[in-house]
């Protein structure tokens, strides 16, 4: 049985991805700072193979322990999904150094160290797939998100570099770039009052938020063998957001045919 490691797996896209991978036949290692036991129990009740390991991916020590644990029990990970991430909504001029460093530690440093640790296992075996969860904020700028945008641009750069370095040694590295998703993070971000549901719906050509399952489906595709010659891609999963240069009134008018 193949093994997949999913970070930020306690909720949202991470949980949906862990569930989808488990239902696709993987042994899934869920990791998060939040409690995982109820989620793992639910997967096992379905007859699926899963375990949970709590920890902070901003900690190099935890990442080393996690990789060692997977190596001891499974030999190596076949798939790594770097999903864990945090947001920071603040004007650039008021973003503190502490806020900047915290976002970078979780959104960029963590994925690098995880890719390094599990990449070594994959490279030793000559096969593996890493999927980084970036954002459309890694493909363009979104106001009042300097730290978040920079971290996601960096994650896309890391994806391309590792794909170039490791593709010839059997390890593929790709990214998904979600648009706005209805998750717990979105609820928290909307609590700041910076945008409404309608702001997002009006901007997305498909006229809705993404669901966690929309993003998880793309992750599972990139992780698996059916995408075996796809490497170094940053795939927008955004309902057409990134490709649409229209203005809202025109976009909304077009919906009526």
C-alpha positions in Angstrom: 0.0 0.0 0.0 1.3 3.4 -0.9 1.7 6.1 1.8 0.7 9.7 1.5 1.5 12.5 4.1 -0.9 15.4 4.2 -0.1 18.5 6.3 -2.8 20.8 7.6 -5.1 17.8 7.6 -7.5 18.7 10.4 -9.9 20.7 8.3 -10.7 22.2 4.9 -8.6 21.2 1.9 -6.2 19.1 3.9 -9.0 17.0 5.4 -10.8 16.6 2.0 -7.5 15.6 0.4 -6.7 13.0 3.2 -10.1 11.5 2.8 -9.9 11.3 -1.0 -6.4 9.8 -0.9 -7.5 7.2 1.7 -10.5 6.3 -0.4 -8.2 5.9 -3.4 -6.2 3.2 -1.5 -3.4 5.1 0.2 -2.3 4.8 3.8 -2.6 8.4 4.8 -0.6 10.1 7.5 -2.5 13.2 8.6 -0.6 15.9 10.4 -1.7 19.2 12.1 -1.5 21.2 15.3 -5.2 20.5 15.9 -6.6 17.3 17.2 -6.7 14.4 14.7 -7.9 11.4 16.6 -11.7 11.8 15.7 -10.8 12.3 12.1 -8.6 9.2 12.0 -11.2 7.2 13.8 -13.8 8.2 11.2 -11.6 7.1 8.3 -10.9 3.8 10.0 -14.6 3.2 10.5 -14.8 3.3 6.7 -12.3 0.6 6.6 -9.6 3.0 5.4 -5.9 3.1 6.5 -4.9 6.3 8.4 -3.0 7.6 11.3 -2.6 11.1 12.8 0.6 12.8 14.1 0.3 16.1 15.8 2.9 18.8 15.4 3.9 22.2 14.0 5.5 22.2 10.5 7.2 25.5 11.4 9.5 23.3 13.6 12.4 21.7 12.0 12.6 19.2 14.8 9.0 18.1 14.3 9.6 17.6 10.6 12.6 15.4 11.2 10.6 13.3 13.7 7.7 13.0 11.2 10.0 11.9 8.4 11.7 9.4 10.7 8.4 8.0 11.9 7.1 7.5 8.3 10.4 5.9 7.3 10.3 3.5 10.2 6.8 2.4 9.6 6.4 2.6 5.9 9.9 2.8 4.5 9.2 6.0 2.6 6.4 8.3 1.6 5.0 8.0 -1.9 3.2 11.3 -1.8 3.6 14.5 0.2 1.0 17.1 0.2 2.2 20.4 1.6 -1.2 21.9 2.4 -0.7 23.6 5.8 -0.8 27.4 5.6 -1.8 30.5 7.4 -3.0 33.9 6.1 -2.2 37.4 7.2 -4.4 40.3 6.2 -2.7 43.7 6.8 -1.4 46.6 4.8 2.2 46.2 3.8 3.2 49.3 5.8 1.8 47.8 9.1 2.8 44.2 8.6 5.2 43.5 11.5 8.4 41.5 11.2 6.9 38.9 13.5 3.9 38.5 11.3 6.1 38.2 8.2 8.4 35.6 9.8 5.4 33.5 11.1 3.8 33.4 7.7 7.1 32.5 6.0 7.8 29.8 8.6 4.6 28.0 8.0 3.9 28.7 4.3 7.4 28.4 2.8 10.0 27.2 5.2 7.9 24.3 6.4 7.2 23.1 2.8 10.8 23.3 1.9 12.0 21.3 5.0 9.2 18.8 4.4 10.1 18.4 0.8 13.7 18.0 1.7 13.1 15.4 4.3 10.6 13.3 2.4 12.3 14.1 -0.9 15.4 12.3 0.4 13.3 9.2 1.0 11.7 9.4 -2.5 15.0 10.0 -4.2 16.6 7.0 -2.5 13.8 4.9 -3.8 13.7 6.6 -7.2 10.0 7.6 -7.2 7.6 9.9 -5.5 5.2 12.9 -5.9 5.0 16.2 -4.0 2.1 18.5 -4.4 2.4 22.0 -2.9 -0.8 24.0 -2.2 0.0 27.5 -3.4 -2.7 30.0 -4.3 -3.7 32.4 -7.1 -2.1 34.8 -4.7 1.2 33.2 -5.9 0.3 34.1 -9.5 -0.6 37.7 -8.9 -0.9 40.3 -6.1 -3.8 40.6 -3.7 -4.0 43.8 -1.7 -3.2 43.7 2.0 -1.6 40.3 1.8 2.1 41.1 1.3 3.4 38.3 3.5 1.0 35.7 2.2 1.4 36.6 -1.4 5.2 36.5 -1.1 5.1 33.1 0.6 2.9 31.7 -2.1 5.1 33.2 -4.9 8.0 31.6 -3.2 6.3 28.2 -3.0 5.7 28.3 -6.7 9.4 29.1 -7.2 10.3 26.2 -4.9 8.0 23.9 -6.9 9.6 24.7 -10.2 13.1 24.4 -8.8 12.6 21.0 -7.1 10.8 19.7 -10.3 13.8 20.7 -12.3 16.3 19.1 -9.8 14.4 15.9 -9.0 12.3 15.1 -12.1 15.1 13.1 -13.7 15.5 11.1 -10.5 11.9 9.9 -10.4 10.4 12.6 -8.1 7.7 14.9 -9.5 6.9 18.2 -7.9 3.8 20.2 -8.8 1.5 22.8 -7.2 -2.1 23.7 -7.2 -3.2 27.3 -7.0 -6.7 27.6 -5.5 -8.9 30.6 -5.7 -11.2 31.4 -2.8 -12.5 28.3 -1.0 -15.3 28.0 1.5 -13.2 26.8 4.5 -12.6 27.7 8.1 -9.8 30.0 6.9 -12.2 31.9 4.7 -14.7 32.4 7.5 -11.9 33.8 9.7 -10.6 36.1 6.9 -14.1 37.4 6.2 -14.4 38.2 9.8 -12.0 41.1 9.2 -14.6 42.7 7.0 -12.4 43.0 4.0 -14.7 41.2 1.6 -18.0 39.5 1.3 -19.3 36.3 -0.4 -20.7 38.4 -3.2 -17.3 40.1 -3.9 -15.9 36.6 -4.6 -18.9 35.3 -6.5 -18.9 38.3 -8.8 -15.2 37.9 -9.6 -15.2 34.2 -10.4 -16.3 33.2 -13.9 -18.0 30.1 -12.5 -19.9 32.3 -10.1 -19.1 30.4 -6.9 -16.5 29.6 -4.3 -14.5 26.5 -4.7 -15.2 23.6 -2.3 -12.4 21.8 -0.5 -13.3 18.8 -2.7 -12.7 20.8 -5.8 -9.1 21.4 -4.7 -8.6 17.9 -3.3 -9.5 16.4 -6.7 -6.8 18.4 -8.4 -4.2 17.4 -5.7 -5.1 13.7 -6.0 -4.8 13.9 -9.7 -1.3 15.5 -9.6 -0.2 13.1 -6.9 -1.2 10.0 -8.8 0.2 8.0 -11.7 -2.4 9.3 -14.2 -0.4 12.6 -14.2 2.9 10.8 -14.6 4.4 13.2 -17.1 3.3 16.4 -15.4 6.1 18.0 -13.5 6.8 21.6 -12.4 3.2 22.8 -13.1 1.4 25.4 -11.0 -2.2 24.6 -11.8 -4.9 27.2 -11.1 -8.0 25.7 -9.6 -9.9 28.9 -9.4 -13.0 28.7 -11.6 -11.3 30.8 -14.2 -10.3 33.7 -11.9 -6.7 34.0 -13.1 -7.6 33.8 -16.8 -10.4 36.4 -16.7 -9.4 40.0 -17.4 -13.0 41.2 -17.6 -14.6 43.7 -15.2 -17.3 42.7 -12.8 -20.3 44.3 -14.6 -19.3 42.7 -17.9 -18.8 39.3 -16.2 -22.2 39.4 -14.4 -24.0 40.6 -17.6 -22.5 37.6 -19.5 -24.1 35.2 -17.1 -27.6 36.1 -18.3 -26.7 35.0 -21.8 
